[in-house]
Amino acid sequence: MEALDGNAIAGELYTAFGKEMTTASGRCTHCGARSEVAELVVYSRAPGAVARCPSCGSVVMVLVAVRDESRVHLPGLELD
């Protein structure tokens, strides 16, 4: 499976948050690394998209569409 960067989920993030999110920065709660959303490692072949920390590979964000609504779960990312 080919990994993409966080720019691949820019549209879904805009739909969910109502603003540009790829330049937002945050901290991985697993390893403490800081990065911008655009730097996350994204896998989008599943029914949604999974974003992983570029430093440790932990899942930090999951995006899915439920009844045409974008849902975002941030299990490992603290946005600034």
DSSP file (Angstrom, degrees, kcal/mol; ACC not computed):
  #  RESIDUE AA STRUCTURE BP1 BP2  ACC     N-H-->O    O-->H-N    N-H-->O    O-->H-N    TCO  KAPPA ALPHA  PHI   PSI    X-CA   Y-CA   Z-CA
    1    1 A M              0   0    0      0, 0.0     2,-0.4     0, 0.0    42,-0.0   0.000 360.0 360.0 360.0 133.0    0.0    0.0    0.0
    2    2 A E        -     0   0    0      1,-0.0    42,-0.4     0, 0.0     2,-0.3  -0.638 360.0-136.6 -84.4 131.6    1.4    3.4   -1.0
    3    3 A A        -     0   0    0     -2,-0.4     2,-0.2    40,-0.1    40,-0.2  -0.664  20.0-169.5 -86.9 141.8    1.7    6.0    1.7
    4    4 A L  E     -A   42   0A   0     38,-3.0    38,-2.9    -2,-0.3     2,-0.2  -0.634  22.7-107.8-115.1 176.1    0.7    9.6    0.9
    5    5 A D  E >   -A   41   0A   0     36,-0.2     3,-2.2    -2,-0.2     4,-0.2  -0.552  41.8 -89.8-101.2 175.9    1.2   12.8    2.9
    6    6 A G  G >  S+     0   0    0     32,-1.2     3,-1.3    34,-0.7    32,-0.2   0.653 117.2  75.5 -60.6 -17.8   -1.4   14.8    4.9
    7    7 A N  G >  S+     0   0    0     31,-0.6     3,-1.4     1,-0.2     4,-0.3   0.757  81.8  71.3 -64.8 -22.6   -2.2   16.9    1.8
    8    8 A A  G <  S+     0   0    0     -3,-2.2    -1,-0.2     1,-0.3     3,-0.2   0.724 102.1  42.1 -66.4 -21.2   -4.1   13.9    0.5
    9    9 A I  G <> S+     0   0    0     -3,-1.3     4,-2.5    -4,-0.2    -1,-0.3   0.171  79.6 112.8-110.0  16.8   -6.8   14.4    3.1
   10   10 A A  H <> S+     0   0    0     -3,-1.4     4,-2.3     1,-0.2    11,-0.2   0.891  77.7  48.6 -57.2 -44.0   -7.0   18.2    2.8
   11   11 A G  H  > S+     0   0    0     -4,-0.3     4,-2.3     2,-0.2    -1,-0.2   0.922 112.1  47.4 -64.9 -45.2  -10.5   18.2    1.4
   12   12 A E  H  > S+     0   0    0      1,-0.2     4,-2.2     2,-0.2    -1,-0.2   0.893 112.9  49.8 -63.5 -40.0  -11.9   15.8    4.0
   13   13 A L  H  X S+     0   0    0     -4,-2.5     4,-3.0     2,-0.2     5,-0.4   0.892 109.3  51.3 -66.3 -39.2  -10.3   17.9    6.8
   14   14 A Y  H  X S+     0   0    0     -4,-2.3     4,-2.4    -5,-0.2    -2,-0.2   0.913 110.6  49.5 -62.9 -41.5  -11.7   21.1    5.4
   15   15 A T  H  < S+     0   0    0     -4,-2.3    -2,-0.2     1,-0.2    -1,-0.2   0.908 116.7  41.5 -62.3 -42.3  -15.2   19.5    5.3
   16   16 A A  H  < S+     0   0    0     -4,-2.2    -2,-0.2    -5,-0.2    -1,-0.2   0.891 128.7  26.7 -74.6 -41.0  -14.9   18.3    8.9
   17   17 A F  H  < S-     0   0    0     -4,-3.0    -3,-0.2     2,-0.3    -2,-0.2   0.632  94.4-129.3-101.6 -16.2  -13.2   21.4   10.5
   18   18 A G  S  < S+     0   0    0     -4,-2.4     2,-0.3    -5,-0.4    -4,-0.2   0.658  80.1  65.5  76.0  15.4  -14.5   24.2    8.1
   19   19 A K  S    S-     0   0    0     -6,-0.4     2,-0.3    -5,-0.1    -2,-0.3  -0.979  98.7 -72.4-158.1 165.8  -11.0   25.5    7.6
   20   20 A E        +     0   0    0     -2,-0.3    -9,-0.1     1,-0.1   -10,-0.0  -0.467  47.2 171.3 -63.7 124.3   -7.6   24.7    6.1
   21   21 A M    >   +     0   0    0     -2,-0.3     3,-1.3   -11,-0.2    16,-0.4   0.535  53.1  86.9-116.3  -9.8   -6.0   22.1    8.4
   22   22 A T  T 3  S+     0   0    0      1,-0.3    16,-2.2    15,-0.2    17,-0.2   0.769  93.9  48.4 -67.6 -22.1   -2.9   20.9    6.5
   23   23 A T  T 3  S+     0   0    0     14,-0.2    -1,-0.3    13,-0.1     2,-0.1   0.487  87.5 109.6 -93.2  -3.6   -0.8   23.7    8.0
   24   24 A A    <   -     0   0    0     -3,-1.3    13,-2.5    12,-0.1     2,-0.3  -0.448  60.0-145.4 -68.8 144.5   -2.1   23.1   11.5
   25   25 A S  E     +E   36   0B   0     11,-0.2    55,-2.8    -2,-0.1     2,-0.3  -0.779  24.0 161.2-112.6 159.6    0.6   21.6   13.8
   26   26 A G  E     -EF  35  79B   0      9,-2.4     9,-2.0    -2,-0.3     2,-0.4  -0.938  32.8-105.2-160.5-179.9    0.3   19.1   16.6
   27   27 A R  E     -EF  34  78B   0     51,-2.1    51,-2.4    -2,-0.3     2,-0.4  -0.966  26.7-123.4-123.8 134.5    2.1   16.7   18.9
   28   28 A C  E  >  - F   0  77B   0      5,-2.8     4,-1.8    -2,-0.4    49,-0.2  -0.618  15.9-151.2 -71.7 126.3    2.0   12.9   18.7
   29   29 A T  T  4 S+     0   0    0     47,-2.1    -1,-0.1    -2,-0.4    48,-0.1   0.610  91.5  55.6 -76.6 -10.1    0.8   11.6   22.1
   30   30 A H  T  4 S+     0   0    0     46,-0.4    -1,-0.2     3,-0.1    47,-0.1   0.901 129.1   5.8 -87.1 -46.4    2.8    8.4   21.7
   31   31 A C  T  4 S-     0   0    0      2,-0.1    -2,-0.2    27,-0.0    -1,-0.0   0.552  92.0-120.6-117.6 -11.6    6.3    9.8   21.0
   32   32 A G     <  +     0   0    0     -4,-1.8    -3,-0.1     1,-0.3     2,-0.1   0.434  57.6 150.7  87.1  -1.2    6.0   13.5   21.5
   33   33 A A        -     0   0    0     -6,-0.1    -5,-2.8     1,-0.1     2,-0.4  -0.374  37.1-141.0 -66.6 143.3    7.1   14.5   18.0
   34   34 A R  E     +E   27   0B   0     -7,-0.2     2,-0.3    -2,-0.1    -7,-0.2  -0.858  33.4 147.6-105.3 140.2    5.7   17.7   16.6
   35   35 A S  E     -E   26   0B   0     -9,-2.0    -9,-2.4    -2,-0.4     2,-0.2  -0.978  45.5-100.3-159.6 166.2    4.6   18.0   13.0
   36   36 A E  E >   -E   25   0B   0     -2,-0.3     3,-1.6   -11,-0.2     4,-0.4  -0.600  38.4-113.0 -86.8 156.7    2.2   19.7   10.7
   37   37 A V  G >  S+     0   0    0    -13,-2.5     3,-1.6   -16,-0.4   -31,-0.2   0.858 116.9  63.1 -58.5 -35.5   -0.8   17.7    9.5
   38   38 A A  G 3  S+     0   0    0    -16,-2.2   -32,-1.2     1,-0.3   -31,-0.6   0.727  98.5  56.6 -62.2 -21.2    0.6   17.9    5.9
   39   39 A E  G <  S+     0   0    0     -3,-1.6    -1,-0.3   -17,-0.2    -2,-0.2   0.516  81.6 112.1 -89.7  -6.0    3.6   15.8    7.2
   40   40 A L  S <  S-     0   0    0     -3,-1.6   -34,-0.7    -4,-0.4     2,-0.7  -0.293  74.3-116.6 -65.8 153.8    1.6   12.9    8.5
   41   41 A V  E     -AB   5  52A   0     11,-2.5    11,-3.2   -36,-0.2     2,-0.4  -0.850  37.7-161.8 -95.2 117.2    1.8    9.6    6.7
   42   42 A V  E     -AB   4  51A   0    -38,-2.9   -38,-3.0    -2,-0.7     2,-0.5  -0.850  19.9-170.8-112.5 135.0   -1.6    8.8    5.2
   43   43 A Y  E     + B   0  50A   0      7,-2.7     7,-2.6    -2,-0.4     3,-0.2  -0.988  12.1 170.2-118.1 119.1   -3.0    5.5    4.0
   44   44 A S        +     0   0    0     -2,-0.5    -1,-0.1   -42,-0.4   -41,-0.1   0.133  47.5  97.6-120.8  21.3   -6.3    6.0    2.2
   45   45 A R  S    S+     0   0    0    -43,-0.1    -1,-0.1     5,-0.1     4,-0.1   0.715  70.5  79.2 -82.5 -20.2   -7.2    2.6    0.6
   46   46 A A  S    S-     0   0    0      2,-0.3     4,-0.0    -3,-0.2     0, 0.0  -0.032 111.7 -78.5 -73.9-176.8   -9.5    1.6    3.5
   47   47 A P  S    S+     0   0    0      0, 0.0    18,-0.5     0, 0.0     2,-0.2   0.585 119.0   2.5 -62.9  -7.1  -13.1    2.7    3.8
   48   48 A G  E    S- C   0  64A   0     16,-0.2     2,-0.4    -5,-0.1    -2,-0.3  -0.543  96.5 -79.1-145.7-146.2  -11.6    5.9    5.2
   49   49 A A  E     - C   0  63A   0     14,-2.6    14,-2.8    -2,-0.2     2,-0.5  -0.993  26.2-156.3-134.8 142.6   -8.1    7.3    5.8
   50   50 A V  E     -BC  43  62A   0     -7,-2.6    -7,-2.7    -2,-0.4     2,-0.5  -0.977   8.9-160.2-118.7 128.3   -5.6    6.5    8.5
   51   51 A A  E     -BC  42  61A   0     10,-3.2     9,-2.7    -2,-0.5    10,-1.7  -0.921   9.5-165.4-111.1 133.4   -2.9    9.1    9.3
   52   52 A R  E     -BC  41  59A   0    -11,-3.2   -11,-2.5    -2,-0.5     7,-0.2  -0.833  30.3 -95.6-117.9 154.3    0.3    8.0   11.2
   53   53 A C     >  -     0   0    0      5,-2.5     4,-1.5    -2,-0.3   -13,-0.1  -0.452  27.2-140.2 -63.3 132.4    3.0    9.9   13.0
   54   54 A P  T  4 S+     0   0    0      0, 0.0    -1,-0.1     0, 0.0   -14,-0.1   0.683  98.8  46.3 -70.3 -15.3    6.0   10.4   10.6
   55   55 A S  T  4 S+     0   0    0      3,-0.1    -2,-0.0   -22,-0.1   -21,-0.0   0.913 131.2   9.4 -91.2 -50.8    8.4    9.8   13.5
   56   56 A C  T  4 S-     0   0    0      2,-0.1    -1,-0.0   -23,-0.0    -4,-0.0   0.590  89.6-123.9-111.2 -13.0    7.0    6.6   15.3
   57   57 A G     <  +     0   0    0     -4,-1.5     2,-0.1     1,-0.3     3,-0.0   0.500  56.5 148.6  83.8   3.3    4.3    5.4   12.9
   58   58 A S        -     0   0    0      1,-0.1    -5,-2.5    -6,-0.1     2,-0.4  -0.395  58.1-100.9 -70.3 148.4    1.5    5.4   15.6
   59   59 A V  E     +C   52   0A   0     -7,-0.2    -7,-0.2     1,-0.2    -1,-0.1  -0.571  48.7 163.9 -69.9 123.6   -2.0    6.1   14.4
   60   60 A V  E     +     0   0A   0     -9,-2.7    16,-1.1    -2,-0.4    17,-0.4   0.585  60.9  23.2-115.8 -18.3   -2.8    9.7   15.2
   61   61 A M  E     -C   51   0A   0    -10,-1.7   -10,-3.2    13,-0.2     2,-0.4  -0.989  53.2-169.5-153.4 140.1   -5.9   10.4   13.1
   62   62 A V  E     -CD  50  73A   0     11,-2.4    11,-2.7    -2,-0.3     2,-0.4  -0.999   9.6-169.0-130.3 129.9   -8.7    8.4   11.4
   63   63 A L  E     +CD  49  72A   0    -14,-2.8   -14,-2.6    -2,-0.4     2,-0.3  -0.969  12.8 163.3-120.4 133.4  -11.1    9.9    8.9
   64   64 A V  E     -CD  48  71A   0      7,-2.1     7,-3.3    -2,-0.4     2,-0.5  -0.964  33.9-126.3-140.6 158.6  -14.3    8.2    7.7
   65   65 A A  E     - D   0  70A   0    -18,-0.5     2,-0.5    -2,-0.3     5,-0.2  -0.945  24.7-174.4-106.7 123.4  -17.5    9.3    5.9
   66   66 A V  E >  S- D   0  69A   0      3,-3.1     3,-1.4    -2,-0.5    -2,-0.0  -0.967  74.3 -21.3-120.1 115.2  -20.7    8.3    7.7
   67   67 A R  T 3  S-     0   0    0     -2,-0.5    -1,-0.2     1,-0.3     3,-0.1   0.924 128.5 -50.8  49.8  49.6  -23.9    9.1    5.8
   68   68 A D  T 3  S+     0   0    0      1,-0.2     2,-0.4    -3,-0.1    -1,-0.3   0.636 116.8 115.4  64.8  17.3  -22.1   11.7    3.7
   69   69 A E  E <   -D   66   0A   0     -3,-1.4    -3,-3.1     2,-0.0     2,-0.4  -0.962  66.0-126.4-115.0 134.7  -20.6   13.4    6.8
   70   70 A S  E     -D   65   0A   0     -2,-0.4     2,-0.4    -5,-0.2    -5,-0.2  -0.636  25.6-167.0 -78.7 131.8  -16.9   13.5    7.5
   71   71 A R  E     -D   64   0A   0     -7,-3.3    -7,-2.1    -2,-0.4     2,-0.4  -0.969   1.9-164.0-120.7 136.2  -15.9   12.2   10.9
   72   72 A V  E     -D   63   0A   0     -2,-0.4     2,-0.5    -9,-0.2    -9,-0.2  -0.977   4.6-170.1-123.8 130.2  -12.5   12.7   12.4
   73   73 A H  E     -D   62   0A   0    -11,-2.7   -11,-2.4    -2,-0.4     3,-0.1  -0.983   4.1-166.3-118.1 127.6  -11.0   10.7   15.4
   74   74 A L        +     0   0    0     -2,-0.5     3,-0.4   -13,-0.2   -13,-0.2  -0.662  21.6 158.9-113.4  73.6   -7.8   12.0   16.9
   75   75 A P  S    S+     0   0    0      0, 0.0    -1,-0.2     0, 0.0   -14,-0.1   0.705  81.6  17.2 -71.6 -17.8   -6.6    9.1   19.1
   76   76 A G  S    S+     0   0    0    -16,-1.1   -47,-2.1    -3,-0.1   -46,-0.4   0.171 104.9  88.0-141.7  23.1   -3.0   10.2   19.1
   77   77 A L  E     -F   28   0B   0    -17,-0.4     2,-0.7    -3,-0.4   -49,-0.2  -0.982  47.6-164.4-131.9 123.5   -2.7   13.8   18.0
   78   78 A E  E     -F   27   0B   0    -51,-2.4   -51,-2.1    -2,-0.4     2,-0.2  -0.915  22.1-146.7-102.9 108.8   -3.0   17.0   20.1
   79   79 A L  E      F   26   0B   0     -2,-0.7   -53,-0.3   -53,-0.2   -55,-0.0  -0.479 360.0 360.0 -75.0 144.9   -3.6   19.9   17.8
   80   80 A D              0   0    0    -55,-2.8    -1,-0.1    -2,-0.2   -54,-0.1   0.453 360.0 360.0 -77.8 360.0   -2.1   23.3   18.8
